[in-house]
Amino acid sequence: FDKVCLTVHSGGTRFLYEFLAQFFAGLITILGGIGKGIGQLFNIPGYAKIIDHYKNDFSMAEWVLVVLAVIAVVVVVGMGFALIFFLIKKYLRFRAKVVKQEELLDEVAHLNNKVVNLMKEKDEILAMKVSQLGLKPTESNLEPLPEGGAEQSEEDLANDGIRFAKLNEIDEEFANYKIKDYGNSFTLPEFCEAFRNFAASRLRLYYTTHMMRLFVSSLASTKLVILQGISGTGKTSLAYAWGKFLKHDSCVASVQPSWRDRTELFGYFNEFTKKFNETEVLKEMYMAGYTNDIYTIILDEMNISRVEYYFAEMLSILEMPNKDEWIVELVPNSWKSDPKKLKGGKLQIPPNLWYIGTINNDDSTFMVTDKVYDRAMPIDINDKGQPFDPIDTDPMDVNYTYLDQLFAQAMIDNAVSKDTLDKIEIMDNYVIQHFRIAFGNRIVAQMKKFVPVFVGCGGDEVEGVDYFLARKVLRKFEQLNISYIRDEIHPYIDFLNKTFGKDKMKECIEYLTRLKKLT
């Protein structure tokens, strides 16, 4: 039995030895072959021996071939080393990237743990705060409490508090206020001239009568007026003077690059303090709802942030034809202590409030999009006003309803003539055909407000149409490739002269000429 076991054991060991010996012998042969190949590849004496053996038989041309062969071998070897170096370098970079990613993942995990700890700490602080108010943080604040109990739900406590402190103060200030009738009797030309003389005599701000007509007509056509042009020409000053003239200082909202949504205008509800952070713009809007006076909000440097970010909702609201639908939601619910004019957390936007934005077109600002321009009325102010001797004029008390009636009557008395509307339609077809641009019903509806009031202020119909089309329609040409439409500009100028009369469309022609110079 012992002899048999020894035989089996000896046979098993021998099998394992021979089996592994076969594997390692092959591996050693491969490594040896690689080493032998590298050694032969770099066997300089071998190369020299071969050359020495054949050198006596070489002609001049063959020696050139020898040199080329040596160079080729050196290049191939060099490329081999370069490839190896490149692969090693790439691997090291990849490895470093993997290590860096692992470090970043570790850092993210560490920060997530910190966030969890901070949230837990915040919950503990809130729990302590709620406990101080006599509430049980572990219970649902929305469930009814036992009748006669000393504790209140958070909702009941909030209803007993005040979250719109500034608006409530306005309620108290206007508690006994009665809308005043100022007995206005001025005409639109008198109104424009009074504003011009007031700005010059009291504020040393000089504007032309034409500028006053454009400004007042713009107010009649839309609630958002954009004053644009080079810096230092009096854009903000014009809006400021307007508030002084009407005895209600304009509310200046200096737009910041960080403005991203509507909370920058209206404010926001702080869930922790249970207070609404009210802005001056919101106060002005709320106060305007109590009176029949005219109020103004200045959006200073409005394109230093994207207008669509913070003013998109207002653009949509102010476009609604029914002013009863001009409603903005500030909070989703209603509290007992909310201001009187806040119904169900919603505020009615008063019609006697205008928004005047100022724009500087430079590298620090954003381009104003069509969505904004189509709903607003832009006025270019690129020249400083020339001083003149004004009539000393006092500020005026003006009822919004009276000014609005003047606008409405001017739209009836000075409606754009059918002949002019036909010419505009021809122009629209021309622009579509040659420039692939069209202006929609919104722009035509604004023009039917702007031009009649411009005429009512003492202007000329074609002059008003000229200015309106230059600012509202031709401005869209800037979106096109100017070099592509360059050859179409001069024929279009000829078309305007032929359709509206020689040099009647001065603003449009001047704009097109300036546009052509850019190419």
C-alpha positions as CSV (number, residue, x, y, z in Angstrom):
1,F,0.0,0.0,0.0
2,D,2.8,2.4,0.9
3,K,4.6,1.7,-2.4
4,V,1.4,2.5,-4.4
5,C,0.9,5.8,-2.6
6,L,4.5,6.8,-3.2
7,T,4.1,6.1,-6.9
8,V,0.9,8.2,-7.2
9,H,2.5,11.0,-5.2
10,S,5.6,11.0,-7.3
11,G,3.6,10.9,-10.6
12,G,1.4,13.9,-9.5
13,T,4.4,16.0,-8.6
14,R,6.2,15.2,-11.9
15,F,3.1,16.1,-13.9
16,L,2.8,19.5,-12.1
17,Y,6.5,20.2,-12.6
18,E,6.4,19.3,-16.3
19,F,3.2,21.2,-16.9
20,L,4.4,24.4,-15.3
21,A,7.9,24.0,-16.9
22,Q,6.2,24.0,-20.3
23,F,4.5,27.3,-19.5
24,F,7.6,29.0,-18.0
25,A,9.8,27.7,-20.8
26,G,7.6,29.3,-23.4
27,L,7.5,32.6,-21.4
28,I,11.3,32.6,-21.0
29,T,11.6,31.9,-24.7
30,I,9.4,34.9,-25.5
31,L,11.2,37.2,-23.2
32,G,14.5,35.9,-24.4
33,G,13.4,36.4,-28.0
34,I,12.4,40.0,-27.2
35,G,15.7,40.6,-25.5
36,K,17.6,39.0,-28.3
37,G,15.7,41.0,-30.9
38,I,16.4,44.3,-29.1
39,G,20.0,43.3,-28.7
40,Q,20.2,42.5,-32.4
41,L,18.4,45.7,-33.3
42,F,21.0,47.8,-31.4
43,N,24.0,45.6,-32.4
44,I,26.2,48.5,-33.6
45,P,29.3,46.3,-34.1
46,G,27.2,44.0,-36.3
47,Y,26.1,46.9,-38.5
48,A,29.7,48.1,-38.7
49,K,31.0,44.6,-39.5
50,I,28.6,44.2,-42.4
51,I,29.5,47.6,-43.8
52,D,33.2,46.8,-43.4
53,H,32.8,43.5,-45.3
54,Y,31.2,45.2,-48.3
55,K,32.8,48.6,-48.3
56,N,35.4,47.8,-51.0
57,D,32.7,46.8,-53.4
58,F,30.6,50.1,-53.0
59,S,30.5,52.7,-55.7
60,M,29.7,56.3,-55.0
61,A,26.0,55.8,-55.6
62,E,25.9,52.7,-53.4
63,W,27.6,54.6,-50.6
64,V,24.7,57.1,-50.8
65,L,22.3,54.2,-50.5
66,V,24.3,53.0,-47.4
67,V,23.9,56.3,-45.8
68,L,20.2,56.4,-46.6
69,A,19.8,52.9,-45.1
70,V,21.6,53.9,-41.9
71,I,19.4,57.0,-41.7
72,A,16.2,55.0,-42.3
73,V,17.2,52.5,-39.5
74,V,17.9,55.4,-37.1
75,V,14.5,57.0,-38.0
76,V,12.6,53.8,-37.5
77,V,14.2,53.1,-34.2
78,G,13.6,56.7,-33.1
79,M,10.0,56.5,-34.1
80,G,9.7,53.3,-32.1
81,F,11.1,55.0,-29.0
82,A,8.9,58.1,-29.6
83,L,5.8,55.8,-29.8
84,I,6.7,54.0,-26.6
85,F,7.3,57.4,-24.9
86,F,4.0,58.7,-26.2
87,L,2.1,55.7,-24.9
88,I,3.7,55.9,-21.5
89,K,3.0,59.6,-21.3
90,K,-0.6,59.1,-22.3
91,Y,-1.0,56.4,-19.7
92,L,0.4,58.6,-17.0
93,R,-2.0,61.4,-18.0
94,F,-4.9,59.1,-18.0
95,R,-3.9,57.7,-14.7
96,A,-3.5,61.3,-13.3
97,K,-7.0,62.2,-14.6
98,V,-8.5,59.1,-13.0
99,V,-6.8,60.0,-9.7
100,K,-8.1,63.6,-10.0
101,Q,-11.6,62.4,-10.7
102,E,-11.4,60.1,-7.7
103,E,-10.3,63.0,-5.6
104,L,-13.1,65.2,-6.9
105,L,-15.6,62.4,-6.1
106,D,-14.2,62.2,-2.6
107,E,-14.5,66.0,-2.3
108,V,-18.1,66.0,-3.6
109,A,-19.0,63.2,-1.1
110,H,-17.4,65.2,1.7
111,L,-19.3,68.3,0.7
112,N,-22.6,66.3,0.5
113,N,-22.0,65.1,4.0
114,K,-21.5,68.7,5.1
115,V,-24.7,69.8,3.4
116,V,-26.6,67.0,5.2
117,N,-25.1,68.1,8.5
118,L,-26.0,71.7,7.8
119,M,-29.6,70.8,6.8
120,K,-29.9,68.8,10.0
121,E,-28.5,71.7,12.0
122,K,-31.0,74.0,10.2
123,D,-33.9,71.7,11.1
124,E,-32.8,71.7,14.7
125,I,-32.7,75.5,14.8
126,L,-36.2,75.7,13.2
127,A,-37.4,73.1,15.7
128,M,-36.1,75.3,18.5
129,K,-37.7,78.4,17.0
130,V,-41.1,76.7,16.6
131,S,-40.8,75.4,20.2
132,Q,-40.3,79.0,21.4
133,L,-43.5,79.9,19.7
134,G,-45.4,77.3,21.6
135,L,-45.7,74.8,18.8
136,K,-44.7,71.2,18.6
137,P,-42.2,70.7,15.8
138,T,-42.9,67.0,15.6
139,E,-46.6,67.5,14.9
140,S,-48.2,68.6,11.6
141,N,-48.9,72.3,11.8
142,L,-51.8,71.9,9.4
143,E,-53.8,69.7,11.7
144,P,-56.4,71.4,13.9
145,L,-55.4,71.7,17.6
146,P,-57.6,70.9,20.5
147,E,-60.2,73.5,21.2
148,G,-59.2,75.9,23.9
149,G,-55.6,74.7,23.7
150,A,-52.8,77.3,24.2
151,E,-51.0,76.3,21.0
152,Q,-51.6,77.6,17.5
153,S,-50.9,76.2,14.1
154,E,-48.1,78.0,12.1
155,E,-50.8,79.0,9.6
156,D,-53.0,80.7,12.3
157,L,-49.9,82.4,13.8
158,A,-49.0,83.7,10.4
159,N,-52.5,85.0,9.8
160,D,-52.3,87.0,13.0
161,G,-48.9,88.5,11.9
162,I,-48.0,90.9,9.1
163,R,-46.0,89.8,6.1
164,F,-46.5,93.0,3.9
165,A,-45.3,95.6,6.4
166,K,-44.6,98.4,3.8
167,L,-47.8,97.8,1.9
168,N,-49.8,97.9,5.1
169,E,-48.2,101.3,5.9
170,I,-49.5,102.5,2.5
171,D,-53.0,101.3,3.5
172,E,-52.8,103.4,6.7
173,E,-51.4,106.4,4.8
174,F,-54.3,106.3,2.3
175,A,-57.0,105.2,4.7
176,N,-58.9,108.5,4.3
177,Y,-57.7,109.4,0.8
178,K,-60.2,110.5,-1.8
179,I,-59.3,110.7,-5.5
180,K,-58.7,114.3,-6.5
181,D,-60.1,116.0,-9.7
182,Y,-57.5,118.6,-10.8
183,G,-59.8,120.1,-13.4
184,N,-57.3,119.7,-16.2
185,S,-58.0,121.5,-19.4
186,F,-54.8,121.5,-21.3
187,T,-54.4,120.2,-24.9
188,L,-51.7,117.8,-26.0
189,P,-49.5,120.5,-27.7
190,E,-49.8,122.6,-24.5
191,F,-48.9,119.6,-22.4
192,C,-45.8,118.9,-24.5
193,E,-44.7,122.5,-24.4
194,A,-45.3,122.7,-20.6
195,F,-43.1,119.7,-20.0
196,R,-40.4,121.0,-22.2
197,N,-40.3,124.4,-20.5
198,F,-40.5,122.8,-17.0
199,A,-37.5,120.6,-17.7
200,A,-35.5,123.5,-19.1
201,S,-36.5,126.2,-16.5
202,R,-36.4,124.1,-13.4
203,L,-33.9,121.3,-14.1
204,R,-31.7,122.8,-16.9
205,L,-32.5,119.9,-19.1
206,Y,-33.0,120.9,-22.7
207,Y,-35.1,118.8,-25.2
208,T,-36.6,119.7,-28.5
209,T,-40.4,119.9,-29.1
210,H,-40.0,117.0,-31.5
211,M,-38.6,114.9,-28.6
212,M,-41.5,115.9,-26.3
213,R,-44.0,114.8,-29.0
214,L,-42.2,111.4,-29.4
215,F,-42.1,110.8,-25.7
216,V,-45.8,111.6,-25.0
217,S,-46.9,109.6,-28.1
218,S,-44.9,106.7,-26.9
219,L,-46.7,106.8,-23.5
220,A,-49.9,106.6,-25.4
221,S,-48.9,103.5,-27.4
222,T,-47.5,101.3,-24.7
223,K,-46.7,101.0,-21.0
224,L,-43.0,100.3,-21.6
225,V,-40.9,103.1,-23.2
226,I,-37.2,102.4,-23.9
227,L,-34.9,105.4,-24.1
228,Q,-31.7,104.3,-25.9
229,G,-28.6,105.9,-27.2
230,I,-25.0,106.9,-26.3
231,S,-24.2,107.7,-22.7
232,G,-24.6,111.2,-21.4
233,T,-27.4,112.4,-23.7
234,G,-30.1,112.7,-21.0
235,K,-32.0,109.4,-21.1
236,T,-32.4,108.9,-17.4
237,S,-32.8,112.6,-16.9
238,L,-35.8,112.7,-19.2
239,A,-37.6,110.0,-17.2
240,Y,-36.5,111.7,-14.0
241,A,-37.9,115.1,-15.2
242,W,-41.2,113.4,-16.2
243,G,-41.7,112.4,-12.6
244,K,-40.8,115.8,-11.2
245,F,-43.2,117.5,-13.7
246,L,-46.1,115.4,-12.5
247,K,-45.3,115.9,-8.8
248,H,-44.6,112.2,-8.3
249,D,-40.9,111.4,-8.3
250,S,-40.1,108.5,-10.5
251,C,-39.2,105.3,-8.7
252,V,-35.7,104.4,-9.9
253,A,-34.9,100.6,-10.1
254,S,-31.2,100.3,-10.9
255,V,-31.0,97.0,-12.8
256,Q,-28.1,94.7,-11.6
257,P,-26.3,92.0,-13.6
258,S,-27.5,89.5,-11.1
259,W,-31.2,90.0,-11.9
260,R,-32.5,86.7,-13.0
261,D,-36.3,86.6,-12.3
262,R,-39.4,88.6,-11.3
263,T,-38.4,88.6,-7.6
264,E,-36.0,91.4,-8.3
265,L,-39.0,93.6,-9.2
266,F,-41.6,92.5,-6.7
267,G,-39.7,90.9,-3.9
268,Y,-40.2,87.4,-2.4
269,F,-41.8,85.6,0.6
270,N,-39.2,84.5,3.1
271,E,-40.4,81.1,4.4
272,F,-38.2,81.4,7.5
273,T,-39.2,84.8,8.7
274,K,-42.8,84.5,7.3
275,K,-42.3,88.1,5.9
276,F,-42.5,89.3,2.3
277,N,-39.4,91.2,1.2
278,E,-41.1,94.2,-0.5
279,T,-39.2,96.2,-3.1
280,E,-39.6,99.9,-3.9
281,V,-41.1,99.0,-7.2
282,L,-43.8,97.0,-5.5
283,K,-44.5,99.9,-3.2
284,E,-44.9,102.2,-6.2
285,M,-47.2,99.8,-7.9
286,Y,-49.3,99.5,-4.8
287,M,-49.5,103.2,-4.1
288,A,-50.5,104.0,-7.7
289,G,-53.5,101.8,-7.3
290,Y,-54.9,104.3,-4.7
291,T,-54.8,107.4,-6.9
292,N,-55.7,108.8,-10.3
293,D,-52.3,110.4,-10.6
294,I,-49.5,109.3,-13.0
295,Y,-46.6,107.2,-11.7
296,T,-43.4,106.2,-13.3
297,I,-40.9,103.4,-12.6
298,I,-37.4,103.8,-14.2
299,L,-35.6,100.6,-15.1
300,D,-32.1,102.2,-15.3
301,E,-29.7,100.4,-17.6
302,M,-32.3,97.7,-18.1
303,N,-30.2,95.6,-20.4
304,I,-27.3,95.2,-18.0
305,S,-29.1,91.9,-17.3
306,R,-31.3,90.1,-19.8
307,V,-34.7,91.9,-19.8
308,E,-36.5,88.6,-20.4
309,Y,-35.3,87.2,-17.1
310,Y,-36.9,89.7,-14.8
311,F,-39.6,91.5,-16.9
312,A,-41.0,88.7,-19.0
313,E,-44.2,88.3,-16.9
314,M,-44.9,92.0,-17.0
315,L,-44.5,92.1,-20.8
316,S,-47.1,89.4,-21.1
317,I,-49.5,91.0,-18.5
318,L,-49.3,94.6,-20.0
319,E,-50.1,93.2,-23.5
320,M,-53.5,92.0,-22.4
321,P,-56.2,94.3,-23.9
322,N,-58.4,94.0,-20.9
323,K,-56.9,96.0,-18.0
324,D,-58.9,94.0,-15.5
325,E,-56.6,91.1,-16.4
326,W,-53.5,92.9,-15.4
327,I,-52.9,90.8,-12.3
328,V,-49.7,89.5,-10.8
329,E,-49.6,86.8,-8.1
330,L,-47.3,87.7,-5.3
331,V,-48.1,84.8,-2.9
332,P,-50.2,81.6,-3.4
333,N,-52.5,82.2,-0.5
334,S,-54.3,84.9,1.5
335,W,-53.7,86.0,5.1
336,K,-56.0,88.0,7.3
337,S,-53.4,90.7,7.7
338,D,-52.7,91.1,4.0
339,P,-53.0,94.6,2.4
340,K,-56.5,95.7,1.3
341,K,-55.7,95.7,-2.4
342,L,-54.1,92.2,-2.3
343,K,-56.9,89.8,-3.2
344,G,-56.1,86.1,-2.7
345,G,-52.4,86.9,-2.9
346,K,-52.8,88.7,-6.2
347,L,-52.3,92.4,-7.0
348,Q,-54.0,94.4,-9.8
349,I,-51.4,96.3,-11.9
350,P,-52.7,99.9,-12.0
351,P,-53.1,101.5,-15.5
352,N,-51.8,104.8,-14.4
353,L,-48.2,103.4,-14.0
354,W,-45.6,103.5,-16.8
355,Y,-42.3,101.8,-17.1
356,I,-39.4,103.7,-18.7
357,G,-36.2,101.7,-19.4
358,T,-32.9,103.2,-20.3
359,I,-30.4,101.4,-22.5
360,N,-26.7,101.8,-23.2
361,N,-25.5,99.7,-26.1
362,D,-21.9,98.7,-25.3
363,D,-19.8,95.6,-24.4
364,S,-21.1,95.5,-20.8
365,T,-24.8,95.0,-21.8
366,F,-27.0,92.4,-23.4
367,M,-28.8,92.8,-26.7
368,V,-32.5,93.6,-26.3
369,T,-34.5,90.9,-28.1
370,D,-37.5,91.3,-30.5
371,K,-39.8,90.1,-27.8
372,V,-39.1,93.2,-25.8
373,Y,-38.8,95.7,-28.6
374,D,-42.1,94.5,-30.2
375,R,-43.9,95.3,-27.0
376,A,-42.2,98.5,-26.2
377,M,-41.6,101.9,-27.9
378,P,-38.0,102.8,-28.3
379,I,-36.8,106.4,-28.5
380,D,-33.3,107.2,-29.7
381,I,-31.5,110.0,-27.8
382,N,-28.1,110.5,-29.4
383,D,-27.8,114.3,-29.3
384,K,-27.5,116.7,-26.5
385,G,-30.2,119.3,-26.2
386,Q,-29.4,122.8,-27.3
387,P,-30.1,125.4,-24.5
388,F,-32.9,127.9,-25.1
389,D,-34.7,130.6,-23.1
390,P,-37.7,128.7,-21.5
391,I,-40.8,130.0,-20.0
392,D,-40.7,129.4,-16.2
393,T,-43.2,126.6,-15.7
394,D,-44.4,125.0,-12.5
395,P,-45.0,121.2,-12.1
396,M,-48.5,120.1,-12.9
397,D,-51.1,117.9,-11.1
398,V,-52.5,115.7,-13.9
399,N,-55.3,113.2,-13.7
400,Y,-54.5,109.9,-15.4
401,T,-58.0,109.6,-16.7
402,Y,-57.9,113.1,-18.3
403,L,-54.6,112.3,-20.1
404,D,-55.9,109.0,-21.2
405,Q,-59.0,110.7,-22.6
406,L,-56.8,113.0,-24.6
407,F,-55.0,110.0,-26.0
408,A,-58.2,108.2,-26.9
409,Q,-59.7,111.4,-28.5
410,A,-56.5,111.9,-30.6
411,M,-56.7,108.3,-31.8
412,I,-60.2,109.1,-33.1
413,D,-59.6,112.6,-34.5
414,N,-56.2,111.8,-36.1
415,A,-56.6,108.1,-37.1
416,V,-54.0,107.1,-39.7
417,S,-55.4,107.8,-43.1
418,K,-56.3,105.0,-45.5
419,D,-53.8,106.2,-48.0
420,T,-51.0,105.9,-45.5
421,L,-52.2,102.5,-44.4
422,D,-52.2,101.3,-48.0
423,K,-48.7,102.6,-48.5
424,I,-47.6,100.8,-45.3
425,E,-49.1,97.6,-46.6
426,I,-47.2,98.0,-49.9
427,M,-44.1,98.6,-47.9
428,D,-44.7,95.5,-45.8
429,N,-45.0,93.4,-49.0
430,Y,-41.8,94.9,-50.3
431,V,-39.9,94.2,-47.1
432,I,-41.1,90.6,-47.1
433,Q,-40.1,90.1,-50.7
434,H,-36.7,91.6,-50.6
435,F,-35.6,91.1,-46.9
436,R,-37.7,88.2,-45.6
437,I,-38.9,90.4,-42.7
438,A,-42.5,91.1,-41.7
439,F,-44.1,93.2,-39.0
440,G,-47.2,91.7,-37.3
441,N,-50.5,93.0,-36.0
442,R,-49.0,94.0,-32.7
443,I,-46.8,96.6,-34.4
444,V,-49.6,97.9,-36.6
445,A,-51.9,98.3,-33.5
446,Q,-49.1,100.3,-31.8
447,M,-48.7,102.5,-34.8
448,K,-52.4,103.3,-34.8
449,K,-51.9,104.6,-31.3
450,F,-48.6,106.3,-31.7
451,V,-49.1,108.2,-34.9
452,P,-52.5,109.8,-34.1
453,V,-51.2,111.0,-30.7
454,F,-48.0,112.3,-32.4
455,V,-50.3,114.3,-34.8
456,G,-52.4,115.4,-31.9
457,C,-49.2,116.8,-30.2
458,G,-48.6,118.9,-33.3
459,G,-46.6,116.6,-35.5
460,D,-47.1,115.4,-39.1
461,E,-48.6,112.0,-39.9
462,V,-45.9,110.9,-42.3
463,E,-43.2,112.2,-39.9
464,G,-44.8,110.0,-37.2
465,V,-45.0,107.0,-39.5
466,D,-41.4,107.6,-40.5
467,Y,-40.1,107.6,-37.0
468,F,-42.2,104.6,-35.9
469,L,-41.2,102.4,-38.9
470,A,-37.5,103.3,-38.5
471,R,-37.5,102.2,-34.8
472,K,-39.9,99.3,-34.9
473,V,-39.4,97.7,-38.4
474,L,-36.1,98.7,-39.9
475,R,-34.4,97.9,-36.6
476,K,-35.0,94.2,-37.5
477,F,-32.5,94.6,-40.3
478,E,-29.7,94.4,-37.8
479,Q,-30.4,90.7,-37.4
480,L,-29.6,90.1,-41.0
481,N,-26.3,89.7,-42.7
482,I,-25.6,93.3,-43.7
483,S,-23.3,92.4,-46.6
484,Y,-26.0,90.1,-48.0
485,I,-28.6,92.9,-48.2
486,R,-26.2,95.7,-49.0
487,D,-27.3,95.8,-52.7
488,E,-30.9,95.9,-51.7
489,I,-30.6,99.0,-49.5
490,H,-30.4,101.7,-52.2
491,P,-33.4,100.3,-54.2
492,Y,-35.3,100.3,-51.0
493,I,-34.5,104.0,-50.4
494,D,-35.8,104.7,-54.0
495,F,-38.9,102.7,-53.1
496,L,-39.6,104.9,-50.0
497,N,-39.1,108.1,-51.9
498,K,-41.4,106.9,-54.7
499,T,-44.1,105.6,-52.3
500,F,-44.2,108.3,-49.6
501,G,-42.6,111.3,-51.4
502,K,-39.1,112.5,-52.0
503,D,-37.2,112.7,-48.6
504,K,-40.4,112.3,-46.6
505,M,-39.1,109.2,-44.8
506,K,-36.0,110.9,-43.4
507,E,-35.6,108.7,-40.4
508,C,-35.8,105.5,-42.4
509,I,-33.5,106.8,-45.1
510,E,-30.9,108.0,-42.5
511,Y,-31.1,104.6,-40.8
512,L,-30.6,102.7,-44.0
513,T,-27.7,104.9,-45.1
514,R,-26.0,104.4,-41.8
515,L,-26.6,100.6,-42.0
516,K,-25.1,100.5,-45.5
517,K,-21.9,102.2,-44.2
518,L,-21.4,99.3,-41.8
519,T,-20.7,96.9,-44.7
